[in-house]
Amino acid sequence: MINIPKYFALLDELNFEHAAPGKGQTDKSVQGNLIILAKYVQLDVSQQLQELFTDLNVEPETAPIDLENCINCYIIRLLHVLHTLSRNINFHSDAKEDLISVAHLRLCIQATQELGYYALRAQLHEDFYKSPVFKDVPNNGQLGCHSSLIWLSVALFTRLLSIRQLHIANAMELVQRDLLAVVISLRVRQPTSAQRSQLDAALAYLWHNESKADYFRHVLLLKATPQLCAVLAKELHQQLLSKLGAAHGFASLLAALQTPNATRNAEIVANIVAQRGYSLGLQQRLLAQILDFCRLQVAHANSLLAGVLSLRRLCELNAANRECLEQLLGQDWQPLTSPADLLNGLIVWDQAQLCDCLRLWQQLFCSSSVACLPSVLLAPYMPLLLQLYKQLPQTLPERKALAALISRCLDNRELREELPALLQRLFSWDIAGPPPWLALHPRLVVKHAADLDLITVQVAQEQAEHNYCRVLPALLMAGSDQALTTKVFLALLGLMVQQLAAPEPTSIELLSTETELAQFLQLKYQLKLELLVALEQLVWHEPLKTQLAATQSKPFMELVLLLLDIKVQPAQLAEQMQLLVLLLLQELFERSEQLQLADCTRRLQQPLEQLAKHTSNPLLKNALLPLLELLGGDRQPSRAPTLTSFQRARELIEDQQPHLQVYGIQLMLEALRRKDPAFMSQSHRIIALALSTLKHKESYTFLNCVRLFVELVHIMESQVLEMLSDEYLSETADLDYRLVVGEAILKAAQEVGPLCYRYKAVLFNCFLHGARSDLDEFRSSAYANLAQLCRLLAHQVHSFFQELLHLIDAELSSGRYLPAKRGALLVLAELLAGMESLLDYQDMLQPIYRLLRAIEANESCDPQMRQHAANGLKIINEKCRELLKTESPVNQLQREIKVLGIKKPPPASGKRHILKLN
């Protein structure tokens, strides 16, 4: 038994310069530590070395070890001390007699870190020292040791790292990194089979016993070393691939790359996971692994984002991956489409399982427009989703997830071919294919226990076929995406026109059985009937009429022309369809006088007159008369209802209750969007009313009032912007009101878009005046608005460039309000982004660059200001690179001859006022 206190006294005497945390740098060097080690441990270095080779089961190399080298001796003695302590102290025991003090444990940690520096970190492959991670190691061979000592160190550290007490406060994190780097360095030196087994054991220990996230983090850190040789890069890449395909590999990689920006983190992970160089087997293993990860992370949106984006990228690599993903997704619904047991009354799924699956699929397909799976994968599941939507109770929240999935699939289909084909197959209920679609098993039914408020999917008697497609119009009308509703309506109307215009078979065989009769009727009339029912539901949907009148009038009129030309026998179905469309047309014409005067509408007059002359259906005649009057100009739609609606909206806005004010604003917005003449004629009163309402303290009210200005700018661009500018520059107005007016100006300019360059004088002078204000908050808001305006106008700010630079310089040099300084730097970054050619501003680039560089390098400066400065430097760098790539700057210079010494006459006009610059 050794004297343990003596060894702790020895460690306490040593100076660990490279331990973190240690005692700090002193004059003692490795030689000083060697003297202390020799004093306490009398055993000869060669004897210690032999003992280490024997105990650690390491074969020494043939080349002799230079024991005169102080680094070799220092590593051997530290190895021996730590090996002796680990062998004689039971660190894994909780017994009282085996416990050591915190101070002694700290000494063990520091000694391990010191040994890790000399035996691991200083013995890496030379290319690793190109990384800033290892900048504390001199890359001149001064700390090099014999290779046998490296093998001894690998064996000992594999044992030391198993002592959990050493990992307090992540004390061994750098040691683990250095051990991994040493193992990778040794693997590229062509080791023997025994040595390779030792290295594999060390890697296996690090993967299975230490943090997998740290393992990935260290591999990626080493892989990011600049100018890494091909052998090392290949070895690190193989490590990454082997661990990525292992169990929990993707989850560990994601944990290793956690950053505050979830979107950026997801992009990095997806780029690592989805690479074409991976084998097909690895890609498909990753698909299964990531999908399992997503099932466990449904409640964590940030983690799920990376998983979904990785699935999408893998799916886009090749067709085999897509087929694999389709099979994996099909397994989620297999209990409902192909249950293993059909025992009557058996519960196939409970509510938790059904809801979990629906939430998962909503995240997979509807989480965002980029990080989601292709919606075409949803097409085979449309019958199943519609069946579940119809059978689930309306109070269940997951019913909204079903609606989102169905809407996503429909909204992303191409309008001319894909959407009509999908709807035709859906309304025909053609599940057999090809390709086959999935539906709920005929013997499964969703049951709702009202007393327990639970949902179960149970086996029951075979269910009769229902018209599940009829639930689609109700789903669309209950949603908020009226553009999708309009697209589906036009697609259904086009299908109906196509079905009515299809030629009838010339001969019909005799039907001998009732089954044949049922099949014949279904084939001939079922699709037309379902289309008619769906169109009847949608035609009375008020938002649909608004959408048709505003944005989809031309394609709708083309379909109406085709429908009016159809002559079929029997005519009942066609007449019913024509009646529906005529009633819808009448409402649209009464809503919009502009639609009455459109060219596509005038083309309807002759077909409508022909239909009125030849039809014998009284309902059609009654529907045609007012339409013909409207088209002929004999009767104009009454203005009284619209005037009444304007008065009602005005009274609501003048009310003091916020919810009534917002309702009145909404009425006005809808009227302005449909170009209601009564509201358009009162536009000046609406502006005055909106300015008065903008002073309301309730944010719910004035934010909706900003929306009203955004809509008014389409009608009276110059008046709205000039009036808002006057209010913004009014010194007597309240500060909060002026800030809200500035927001309204910016939103209105954004609505006009790049065309607002026509009013750039008004807009810039307005915010430039605000940037000179003594009010800190107002000045900060003006800078923020200027930055947005520069971003909007891009290349139209050259006439204000010099004045903006003076303002920014004054703010940064003498301003004391930090948010205003941030805004000034943001404006400067946007100005740089708007430069078309750096040569036009070459005289100003050097002071700008120096200013940005000084701010970015000043560590005591505000972090946001440093970030804005870094963005500005990045923009300058990119534009310089573009300039050098496109054309040589020398070739862009223009030669000109100037005659000097001629006195120029003074300009006629005097110095212009700052608010009149343009």
N, C-alpha and C positions, 0 to 999 in steps of 0.2 A: 504493500500500500504506500503510495507516495504522499508527500507532505503538500496537501492542497493549499493551505494558507501561504506556503512559500511561493507557490506559482502565482497566486493572486497578488502577493507583495511584489513579485517580479513584474507583472503586468502593470501595476501601479507606478513602478519606477520608469517604465518605458515612455518614450515620447512618440505618440502616434500622430504624425503630421498629416496623414491622408485619411484619418478616420473622421466620420461625420456623425455627431459632433465630436471634436477632439479637444485637446488642451490648447490648440493654436500653434502657430509656427514659433520655434525656438532655435537656438544655435546648435542644439544637439542634432546629429545626423545619424545615418545608418551605422556608422562606426561606433558612435556613442551607445546606441542600442545594442550593438553586438558585444560591447564590453560588459554591459549589464547582464545580458543573456549568458555570457560565458561565466560570469561571476556566480550566478544563481544555479545554473545547470552545468555541472562539472563534466558531464558526458561529452566525449569528443564528437566533433561534427560528423566524421565518417561513421561513427557508431550510431549516431542519431539517424543518419541517412539509411544505413542498413536496416535499422529497426523499422523505419517508415516503409521501406520496400517490402519487408516481410509482413507487417501488420496490414497494410493496405492492398496487398496482393497485386503489386505492380512490377512488371518485368523491366529492369534497368536496360538502357540502351548501351550499345557497345562502346560508344565514345565516352571517355572518362570525363567526370565532372570536375571542373576547376574549383577546388575548395579554397583557393586563394582569393577568388572573386568575392567581394563583400556582399554583392546582391545574392549570389548563390548561397552563401553562408547565412545571410539574414533570412531568406525564404526557408531554408532547412530548419533553422532554429525555431522560427515562428510555427512552421508546420508541426514540429515535434511538440512544442508547448501546447498548441490547441488540440493535437491528437491525444496527448496525455490527459488533458482536462476532460475531453469528451469521453475518454475510455474509463476514467475513474469517478466521474460524477454522473449520477443517474438523473439526467435532465427530464426524463419522461415520467418520473415518479412524483406523486403528490404527498408522499410521506414527509412528516415534519423533519426527520433527520436528513432528508435528501434536498431540502430547499436551500437555496443560496440567496444572499442579500441582493438588493437592487444594485448596489454599488459594484458588487462582483460581477453581476450580469452585465452591467454597462462596460466593464473592462473586457469581458469576453466578446461583446459586440464590437468594441473598438479594435481589438486584436484581429478579429475576423475581417473587418473592413480594411485594416492595414495590410493584412496578408492578401486580400483580394486585389488591392491596388498593385502590389509588386508581383504577385504570382499569376494574376489573371489579366488585369487591365493593361499592364505594361508588356504583355507577351502576345498581343494579338497580331493578326496579319497586318502588314504595313498599310494596306489600303484602308483599313478601318480608321486609321488616324487622320484621314482626310475629313472625317466627320467632326463637326463642332462638339459632339457629345464627348469625345475623348481628347479635347484640347488641353486638358491638364497633364497629359502624358507627353514627355519629350520624345519626338520621333527621330532620335539620332542613335538609337541602340545602346544608350548608356545604362538602361535598366534591364537589358536583355539577360536571360538566364538560360541554363541548360534545359533542353527539351524534356529530359526525364523528370525534372522538377515540375514541369507543367502537367505531366501525366499524374504525378503524385498529388498535385493541387486539385485536379479534377476529381480524383477519387476521394480526397478528404472533404472537399466542399460538398460533394453529393451527400456525405454523411452529416456534415455540420448543418446543412440547410434543413434537415429533418427535425432539428431541435426548434420547437415552436417558440420558446421564449426569446430566441434571437431575432424573431420577426417583429418585435414590439415597435410600433410607430414606423412600420415599413423600413426598418433598418437594413434589411437584406435585399431591398429592391435592386439597388445598383450592383450588388454582388451577384444576384441572379442574372442580370443583364450581362455582366462581364463573363460569367461562367458560360452563358449561351454563346457569346462572341468567341470565347476561346475554343469551345467545342466545334463551332463552325470553322474556325481557323485551322484546327487540327484535322478536320475531315477532308480538307482540300490538300493535305500534305501526303496523301496516299498511305494511310496507316495500315498496319497488319490487321488480319482478321480479329485477333484478340483485342487489339487497340480499338478497332471499329466497334466491337461489341461493348467495350467500356464507354465509348462515346454515345452509342445508342442507348445504353442504360442511363447515362446522365441526361440525355434529352427526354427519355421516357419519364424519368423522375420529375423533371421540370414541368412536363405537360400534365402528368397525372396528380402530382402532389402539391404543386404550387398553383398560383392563379393563372388560369388559361387566358384571361384578358391581358395580364402582364406579359405572358409568352408572346401573344400576337403583337402587343405594343413594342416589345423589344425586337422582334423579327422585322417589323415594319420600320423601326428606327434604324436598324442596321442596313436594311435594304435601301433606305433613303440616302445612304452615304454617296456623295458625289464621286464620279469617275471610279466606280467600283469595278474591279476586274471581272471578267466573264465567269470565271470559275466560282468565285464567291457569290456573285449574283445568281447563278444557277442553283447553287446549294441553298441559298436563302429562299429562292422561289420554290424549290422542292419542299422545303420545310413549311412554307406557307400553304402550299397545295395539300400536303399530307394532313396537316392539322385542320385545314378548312373543311376537308371531307370527313374528318372524324366526328364522333358524337359531340354535339354542342359546339361545333366549330364556328358556325355562323353567329350564334349568340355571343360567344367569346370575342369574336372579331368586332361585333357591334359594341360590346362593352369596352373594348380597348380603344375605340375611336369616338367615344362620347364627347360631343362638343355642345356649347349652348345653342348653336344654330342647327335645329333638327333637319332642315332641308339640305344644308350643306353636308351634314353628317351622312344623310341617306345617299347623297350623290357620290361621296367618297366610297362608301361601302359597296354600292352597286357597281362602281367602276372596278373595284377589286374582285368582286364575286363573278361578274359576268364578263368573261374574256374568251375570245374565240380560241385562244391557244390551249384551253383546258380540254381534257378528253371528254367525250360524250358521256361516259359513265359517271365522271365526277360532276358534270353539269346536272345530270338527272338526279344524282344523290343530293346535290345542293337544293334542287327544286323541292324534293320531299322534305329535306331538313328545314328549309326556310318556311314551307307551308305549315309544318308542325310548330315552328317558332311563332308564326302569326296566330295560330289557334290559341297559344298560351298568352299572347300579348294583346288581345283584343281591347282590353281596357287601357292600354298605354299607347296613345296615338303616336308619340314621337318615335318609340321603338318600332311600332308597326309600319311607320312610313318607310323606314329603310328596308324592311322585309318585302313590302309590296313593290317598291321600286326595283329591288333586286330580282324579284320574280318576273317583273315585266321585261327587264333587260335580258334575262336568261331566255324568256319566251321568244324574244325577237331575234335571238341568235340563229336559230335554225328550225326547220319544221319538226324534227324529232323532239325537240324540247317542248314545242307547243302541243304535240300529241301527248307527251308525258304529263304535261300540266293539265290537259283536259281529262286524262284518266284520274289524276289525283283529285281534281275538283269533283269529278263524278262520284268518288267515294264518299264525299260529304253527304250526298243525297241518296246513296244506295239503300239505306233502310226504308226510305219512302217510295222509291221507284221499284226496287226488287227486294222486298223483305225476305229474310231467311225462313221465317215461320209464319204461317197464315192461320194459326189457331184462333178461332172466333173469340173476341174479347181481349186478346193479347195487346198490351200497350207497347207499341213499337218505339215511340219517342214520348218523353215527357216535356213539359213546358220549358224547362231549363235547357235541354238539348236543342230544341227547336229555336229558341231565342238566341242561344250562343251561335248557332250556325248562321242565322240571319244577320246578326251583328258582324260576324266575321266577313260574310260576303259583302255587306255594305261597305266595310272598310277596304276590302280588296278591290271593289269596282267603283266606289263612289267617293273615296276619300279626297281625291283631287283630280284635276284634269291631266296631270303628268304622272304622278306617283300612283297609278292604279292599273289594273289589268285591262287588256283590250276588251271593250264591251261586246265584241263579236262573240266572245266565249259565252255570253249570257243567252244568245239566241236559242240554243237547244233547250234551255231551261224555262223559256217563256210560258209554255203550258203549265208547268209545275208551279211557277211563281203566281200565275193568275189564279190557279186553283186554291193555293194557300191564301191569297189575298181575299178571295171570296168567302172562304170558310172561317178565317180568323175573325174574332170579335173586333169591333171598331175601337174598343177601349184599349186594346193591346198596343203598346208603343212600337213594337217591332213591325206592326203593319205599315208604318211609315218607311221602314227599311225596305220592305217589299216594293212599295210604290217607287222608291228611289231607284231600285234595281231595274224595274220595268221601264221607268222613264229614261234611265241612262241608256238602256239598250235601244230604245226607239229613237232617242234624240241623236245618237251617233250613226244612224244608218243614212246612207246616201239617198237623196230625195227621189231621184228618177227611177232607180231600179231596186235598190236594197230594201227600202222602207215599204214600197208597194208589195214586193214579193213576200216579205216577212208577214205583213198584215193579211195578205191573201191566204197564205198557208195557215195563219193563226185563226182566221175567221172560218176557214174550211175545216179546221181542227184536223189537219193532215199531219199526224204524229209519226206515221210509219216512215216517212222520208222519201227519198234520200236527201240529206243524211237524217238519221232517226233523231226525233226529239224525245225528251223525257217528260213524263207526266206522273201524277200520283197514281199509285197502284189502284185498280178498280175496287179492291176490297178494303182499302184504307179510307178512313174518315177522320176529320178533326172534330173532336168533341169538347164542349165547354161545360164544365161542372159549375153551374152558377152559384151553388151554395159554398163551394170551396174556392171559387174564382181561379180555377186551374184549367189549363189546356193540355189535352193529350191526343196523340195520334194512335188510334186503335184499329184493330182488325174487325171488320163487320161484314155483313152480307154485301154481295157485289152491288155497287151503286150504279144507278142509271146515268147515262151520259147527260151532263148539263151543258148549257150554253155559256161556258165560262168566259168566252170572248166578250160577252155583253157587259162584263164588269169593267172593261177597259175604258169606255167613255166616262163612266162615273169616277174612275181613278184619275183620269186627266182633268176633269172638271173640278175635282177636289184639290188638285195641286195648284201651285203658283206659276208654273211655266206655261204661260198662255201661248208663247211662240210654238212650243211643242204641240199643244192642242190644235193650233191652226195647221201645222204641218200634217198631223195625223188626219185631220178633217179633209184637207185637200187630197191626201193620198187615198182615203176611203172614197171620196167623191170620184176621183179618177178611176178607181177600181169599179165602181158602180157603172160609170159611163162605159168602161171597157166591157163589162159583163152584158150590159144592155145592147151594145153594138155588135156583140159576137154573133156570128151566123148560126142559125138553128140547124140541127141535123135534118137532112132531107127525108130520111126514112127511119121509122121507129119500129123495132121488133116487138112482137106481141109479148106481153108480160104474163107469165103463167102462175107466179106465186106472189104472196104478199111481200115476201122479202125482196123480190125483184122490184116490186112497185115502190117499196120504201127506199130502196137504193136509187131508183130512177128519180123520185121526187127530191131526195137529198142532193143528188148530183145536179139536178136542173135548177132547183129553187133555193136550196139551203143557203148558199153563199150570198145570193141576192137578198134574201130575207134578213140575214144577219147584218149585212151592210146597211140595209134600209133602217133597221132598228137602231143601229149605232149612229147613223146620220140624223135620225129624228131626235136622239138624245142631245147630240152636239149642236144642232142648229139653233136651239133656244138658249145657248150659253152666251150670256151678255159679253164677257171678255172676248169671246171668239168673234163677235160682230165688230168689236173695236179693232181687233187685229186685222181682220179682213179688209175693213175700210181704210186702215192706215197704211198697211205694208204689203198685203197680199191681194190687192184688188185685181191686178192684171192676170195672174194665173187663175184666179177664181172666175173671172169673166170668160177666159178661154174655155174652161170646163163647162160653163153655162152654155156657151155657143154650141159645143159638141153635144150637150144633153138636149138642147132644143131641136137639133137636127135628126135625132133618133126617131125612127118610125118602126115600131115593133108591134107584133100581134101575139097574144093579147096585150092591149095598151095600158092595162090597169097599173102595173108596176112602174112603167115609165112615167105615167101621168102623176102617180103619187110622188115620185122623185122630183118631177118638174114642179109640182105644187110646193113641195118643201123649199126648193131653191128659189122659187118666185117670191115666197113670203120672206125669205132671208134677204133677197135683193131689195124688196120694198123697204125693209127696216134700214138696210145700209144706205139707200138713197135718201131716206128721210133724215138720217143722221148726218150725212155729208153732202152738201151742195157741190163740193168740188168733185166728188165721185160722179155726180150726175153729168158734169160737163166734160168728163174724161173721154178720150178718143175710144178707148176700149168699151166704154158704156154706149157710145153712139152706135157702135157696130151691132148692139143688141136690138135696136129699134125695129129693123126689118124682120128678123126672125120672130120677135114677139108679136108683131102685127100678123105675120103668116100663121102663127100658132093660134092667135085669137080668132082668125077667120075660119080655121079648119076644125078647131076642137069643139066637141059637143059637151065637154065636162063643165057644168056650171061653176064648180069650185075654181077651175082654172080660169074661166072667163072673169069671175069676180076678182081673182088675184091679178089678172092682166090689166084690167082697166086703170087702177091707180098707177101702175107702173108706166103705162103708155102716156098717161097724163103728165107724170113727172118728166119723162123723156121728151115729150112734146112741148113742155114749158107752159101748159095750160094751167097748172096748179103748182104753186110754190109751197114748200113746207112752212108751216106756221112759225112765226118768230116768238109768239107769246110764250110757249113753254120754255124756250131758251132764255128769254128775258126774266121769266120767273125764276129759273134756276140760277141766273147770275145774282139776282137780288138775294136769293136764299144763301148762296155762297158768301156774299158780302156780309150779310148779317151774322153768319156763323163766325167769320174771321174777326168781326168787330166785337164779338162776345169776349168776356174776360176769362172764360174757362178754357184751359189749354187744349183739352181733347176736342172741344167744339171748334176751336180755331184751326186745329190741324185737319179736322174733317172738312172745313170750308176750303182750306188750302188744297186739299186733295181733290175736291170738286173742281176747283179752278184749274189745277194741273191737268186733269182729264179733259176738261173743256178746251184748254189751249192746245193740248196734243192732238185733238181731233179737229182743230181749227174752227171752233164754233164761232159763227159770225158775231153773235151777241157779245161774246167775251172778247173777240178780237177788236171790236169797235170800242171797247172800254179799256184798252190796254194801258192808257195813261193813268186812269183811276186805279187800275190794278197795281201799277208801280208805286203810286202814292200810298195805297193801302199796305203794300208789302213793306215799304220803308217804315211805316208806322208800326207794323207788327214786328219788325226786326228789333225794335227796342225792348221787346218783352224779355223779362229776366228768365223765363222758363226755357231751358235748352231744347226741350221737346218741340217748342213752338218756333224759335228762331232758326233751328236747323232745318225744319221743314220749309220755313220761309226762304232760306237760301236755295232750296230746290225750286221754289217758284221763280226766283230770279234766273236760275239756270234755264228754265223753260221760256221765260220772257225774252231772253237774249236772242232766241231764234226769230222773234218777231220784230224787236226794236233793238238792234245791236248797239248802235251809237248812243241812243238815248239812255239805255240802261247803264252802259259803262260810264258815260259822262256824269250821270246823276249819282251813281255810286261813288265815283271819284270825288265829287264835290262833298258828299257826306263824309268821306274818309278824311279829307283835308280840313274839315270844319274843326277849328280849335275849341269851340264852345261845346261840342258834343261830348257825351260821356265816353270814357276810355274803353269800357267794355263794348259799347255800341260801335265804336270805330274799329275795334278788333274784329267784331262780327262782320262789319261792312267789308273789311279787307278780305275776310274769308269768302264773302259773296262775290267780290270782284275776281278773286282767283278762280273760283269755281266756274263763274261765267266765262272767263277767258279760256279755261280748259275745255269748256263745252264748245266754244267757237273753234278751238284747236289752232293749228298753225296759221289759219287765216286771220287771227287776231293781230297779225303784224300791222294791219291797217290802223290799229288803235294803239300801237306801241308807244307813241308819244304820250298819250293820256295815261296809259298804264305805268310806264316807267317814271314819268314825272311825279305821278301820285306816290309811288313807293319810294322814290328817291327823296322826296320831301319828308316822308315818314322816317327814312333812315337818318335824317338830320335832327330828329326830334330830341328834346331833352328828357322825355319820358322813356325810361329804360325798357319797359315791357313793349311799348309801342314801337320803339326802334328795333328791338329784337324781332317783333312780328314782321316789320317792314323788310328786314334782311331775309327772313325766311320766305316771304312772298316774292322778293326779288330773285331768290335762288330758284323757286318754282317757275317764275316767268322766264328766266334765262334758259332753263331746261326746256320750256315749251317753245320758245322762239328760236332756240339753237343758234342759227347763223344770222339772226336779224338784229343783233345787239351791238354791232361794230360802232355805230354812231354814239353810243353811250359808254363805250369801253373805257375811255380815259377818265371820265367822271366817276365811274364805278370804282376804278382803281384808287382814285384820290379818297373816296369815301371809305374804302376798305382799309387803306393805309392809315387814315385818321382814327378809325375805330380801333385798329390793332395797336396803334402806338399810344393813344391817349385814353381810350375807353376803359372803363372800370367794371362794366356789367358783363359778366362771363357769357350768358346766353347770346348777347349781341355780338360778342367776338366770335362765338361759334358760327352764328349766322353769316357774319362777314366772310369767314373762311369758306363756308359752304358756297356763298355767291362766287368767290374767286375760283373754286373748283369747277363750278358750272360754267363760268366764263371760259376757262381753259378748255372745257369739253366742247364749247361751241366754236372754237377757232377752226376755221377752214384750212388756213395755211399758217404755219408758224413763222414763215418769212415775212408776213405782213406785220407781225408784232415782235420782230426780232430785237428791237431796241428795249422792249419792256420785259423780255423773257428772263434776262439775267437777274434783275432785282427781284422778280417774282420767284424765280428758282431759289435764290439765296434766302429769301424770307421763308418759303415753305421748308427748305432744308433746315433752317435754324429752329423753326417751331417743331418739326418732326424729331429733331435730335435732342431737344430739351426735355429731359426726363421729368423735370419738375413742372412742366406745362400740363394744362388740362388734357385728359386722355381723349376727349372728343375733338378738341382742337388738333391734337396730334394726328388723329385719324383722318380728319378733313385734309390736313396738310399732306399726309401720306397718299390720300386719294388724288390730290392735285399733282403730286410728283409722279404718280403712276400714269396719270393722263398725259403729262408732258413726255414721259418715257415712251408711251405707246405712239404718240403723234410723231415723235422724232424717228421712231422705227419705221412708221408708215412713210414718212418723208424720204427716208433713205432707201426704202424698198421701191417706191414708185418711180422716183426720178432723182437724179443727182441734183443737190441744191445749187451747184454751179450752173447747171443748165437752166434752172428756173430764174436765175438773176437776169434782169433786163438792163441793157445798156442804154444810157441816155447822155446827151450832151447838154450841159448847163452853161449859160453865159453869165458870168458873175460880174458884179460891179454896176449893174443897171438898177437904178432906184425904182422900186415898185410903188405905184400909187397906193395910198392907204385905202382900206375897204370903205365902201360907202356907208355901210351900216355900222353902228357902234357895237360895243360888247353886248352879246345877247344874254338875256336873263336865264338863270339856271333852270327855271321851270318851263322855258320855251325851247329847250334844246331838242333837236331831232335831226 
